[in-house]
Amino acid sequence: MCLYCNERCHPFASLEAVRKHMAAKGHCKVHYGDGDEEEEAELEEFYDYSSSYVDESGKQLVAAGDTGNSVELVGGSELVITKRSDEGILSKTLGSREYMRYYRQKPRPSPANNMAITAALASRYRSMGIATVQSREQMVRMKVMKAMNRGGVEAMRTKVGMKNNVIRNLPKNVPY
């Protein structure tokens, strides 16, 4: 019997037929959540949902062995583990998978000396021959140079195209 369809579909002749059906239909899961209460009651004995209950303040405190350590669920999305030691209170925050893309990001702290870094990069670019934007005049000059180069390239392409616009396989009776 298929775990997802249950009695809703036709009975299967063999175990291999059930396996093929479940793989083909994507029924390799347990049907839970939109059925009736007795179907869910069968599965609830295998799962303990008491850990998902929260108190009035929206937080849940769970003792983790001794009184020095505590595990606290904050807002349903982050788990805060607090450890008390001689050095002080250390805490770590574990996030939910929902926010995994944000936890993977590692934003760098902004440097205190942004202007010095910018100047160093600009001088490095200048030494490599890469132009940096410094004034409007240089920008205009660069645009004019690009336009001139582009025009030269177009003229060369036209000249080469005219030279190569020849039918090479002419019949023998054509004199040219």
C-alpha positions as CSV (number, residue, x, y, z in Angstrom):
1,M,0.0,0.0,0.0
2,C,1.3,3.5,-0.9
3,L,2.2,5.6,2.2
4,Y,0.8,8.8,0.6
5,C,-2.3,7.5,-1.3
6,N,-3.2,5.0,1.4
7,E,-6.7,3.6,0.5
8,R,-7.5,6.3,-2.1
9,C,-5.9,4.4,-5.0
10,H,-6.2,0.9,-6.3
11,P,-4.5,-2.0,-4.5
12,F,-1.1,-3.2,-5.8
13,A,-0.2,-6.8,-6.6
14,S,3.4,-6.8,-5.4
15,L,5.8,-4.8,-3.3
16,E,7.8,-3.9,-6.5
17,A,4.6,-2.4,-8.0
18,V,4.1,-0.2,-4.9
19,R,7.8,0.9,-5.1
20,K,7.4,1.8,-8.8
21,H,4.2,3.7,-8.1
22,M,5.7,5.7,-5.2
23,A,8.8,6.6,-7.3
24,A,6.8,7.6,-10.4
25,K,4.2,9.7,-8.5
26,G,6.7,11.2,-6.0
27,H,4.9,9.7,-3.1
28,C,8.1,8.9,-1.1
29,K,6.6,10.8,1.8
30,V,4.0,10.4,4.5
31,H,0.6,12.0,4.0
32,Y,0.2,14.4,7.0
33,G,-1.5,17.6,7.7
34,D,-4.6,17.7,5.5
35,G,-6.2,14.4,6.4
36,D,-8.6,13.5,9.2
37,E,-7.7,13.3,12.9
38,E,-7.4,9.5,13.1
39,E,-4.7,9.4,10.4
40,E,-2.7,12.1,12.2
41,A,-3.2,10.3,15.6
42,E,-1.4,7.2,14.1
43,L,1.6,9.3,13.4
44,E,1.6,11.5,16.5
45,E,2.8,8.8,18.8
46,F,6.1,8.7,16.8
47,Y,6.7,12.5,17.0
48,D,7.0,14.6,20.1
49,Y,5.6,18.1,19.4
50,S,6.0,19.5,22.9
51,S,9.2,21.2,22.0
52,S,7.4,23.5,19.6
53,Y,5.1,25.0,22.3
54,V,6.0,28.4,23.6
55,D,5.0,30.4,26.6
56,E,3.2,33.8,26.8
57,S,6.3,35.8,26.1
58,G,7.1,33.9,22.9
59,K,10.2,32.3,24.3
60,Q,10.9,28.8,25.5
61,L,13.6,28.0,28.0
62,V,15.0,24.4,28.1
63,A,17.5,23.2,30.7
64,A,20.6,21.7,29.2
65,G,22.1,19.6,32.0
66,D,23.2,22.1,34.7
67,T,22.1,25.6,35.7
68,G,25.2,27.2,34.0
69,N,23.9,26.5,30.5
70,S,20.6,27.5,29.0
71,V,19.0,27.1,25.5
72,E,16.4,29.7,24.6
73,L,14.2,29.8,21.4
74,V,13.8,33.4,20.3
75,G,10.8,34.3,18.1
76,G,10.6,30.8,16.6
77,S,13.5,31.4,14.2
78,E,16.7,31.6,16.3
79,L,18.1,29.4,19.1
80,V,20.3,31.2,21.6
81,I,22.6,29.0,23.6
82,T,24.0,30.7,26.7
83,K,26.9,29.3,28.7
84,R,28.0,30.8,32.0
85,S,31.7,30.3,33.0
86,D,34.4,31.9,35.0
87,E,35.3,34.3,32.2
88,G,31.7,35.5,31.8
89,I,28.6,34.7,29.8
90,L,29.2,33.3,26.3
91,S,26.3,33.1,23.9
92,K,25.9,31.6,20.4
93,T,23.0,32.1,18.1
94,L,21.8,29.3,15.8
95,G,19.4,30.3,13.0
96,S,16.7,28.6,11.2
97,R,17.1,27.2,7.6
98,E,14.7,29.8,6.5
99,Y,17.3,32.5,6.9
100,M,20.3,30.3,5.8
101,R,21.1,32.6,2.8
102,Y,21.6,35.5,5.2
103,Y,23.7,33.6,7.6
104,R,26.1,32.4,4.8
105,Q,26.8,36.0,3.9
106,K,29.8,37.4,5.7
107,P,29.6,41.2,5.5
108,R,33.0,42.7,6.1
109,P,33.2,45.5,8.7
110,S,33.6,48.9,7.1
111,P,37.2,50.1,7.3
112,A,37.9,53.2,9.3
113,N,40.1,54.7,6.7
114,N,38.0,54.6,3.5
115,M,39.7,57.6,1.8
116,A,43.2,56.1,2.2
117,I,42.1,52.8,0.7
118,T,40.4,54.6,-2.2
119,A,43.5,56.6,-3.0
120,A,45.7,53.5,-2.8
121,L,43.4,51.7,-5.3
122,A,43.4,54.7,-7.7
123,S,47.2,54.9,-7.7
124,R,47.4,51.1,-8.3
125,Y,45.0,51.4,-11.2
126,R,46.9,54.3,-12.7
127,S,50.2,52.3,-12.5
128,M,48.5,49.5,-14.3
129,G,47.3,51.9,-17.0
130,I,43.6,51.6,-16.1
131,A,41.9,55.0,-16.1
132,T,40.1,56.2,-13.0
133,V,37.5,58.9,-13.1
134,Q,39.0,62.1,-11.9
135,S,37.4,65.0,-13.9
136,R,34.8,65.7,-16.5
137,E,37.5,66.7,-19.1
138,Q,39.2,63.3,-18.9
139,M,35.8,61.6,-19.4
140,V,35.0,63.7,-22.5
141,R,38.5,63.0,-23.9
142,M,38.1,59.3,-23.3
143,K,34.7,59.3,-25.1
144,V,36.2,61.2,-28.1
145,M,39.1,58.7,-28.3
146,K,36.7,55.8,-28.2
147,A,34.6,57.3,-31.0
148,M,37.7,57.9,-33.1
149,N,38.9,54.4,-32.6
150,R,35.4,53.0,-33.4
151,G,35.3,55.0,-36.7
152,G,38.8,53.7,-37.7
153,V,37.7,50.2,-37.1
154,E,34.6,50.6,-39.2
155,A,36.6,52.1,-42.1
156,M,39.0,49.1,-42.0
157,R,36.2,46.6,-41.9
158,T,34.6,48.3,-44.9
159,K,37.9,48.3,-46.9
160,V,38.5,44.6,-46.1
161,G,34.9,43.8,-47.0
162,M,35.1,45.5,-50.4
163,K,38.3,43.6,-51.2
164,N,36.9,40.3,-50.2
165,N,33.6,40.8,-52.1
166,V,34.8,38.7,-55.0
167,I,33.3,35.6,-56.4
168,R,36.3,33.3,-56.6
169,N,34.7,30.3,-58.4
170,L,33.9,31.9,-61.8
171,P,33.3,29.9,-64.9
172,K,36.3,29.6,-67.3
173,N,34.7,31.7,-70.0
174,V,34.7,34.8,-67.8
175,P,37.8,36.8,-68.6
176,Y,38.2,38.7,-65.2
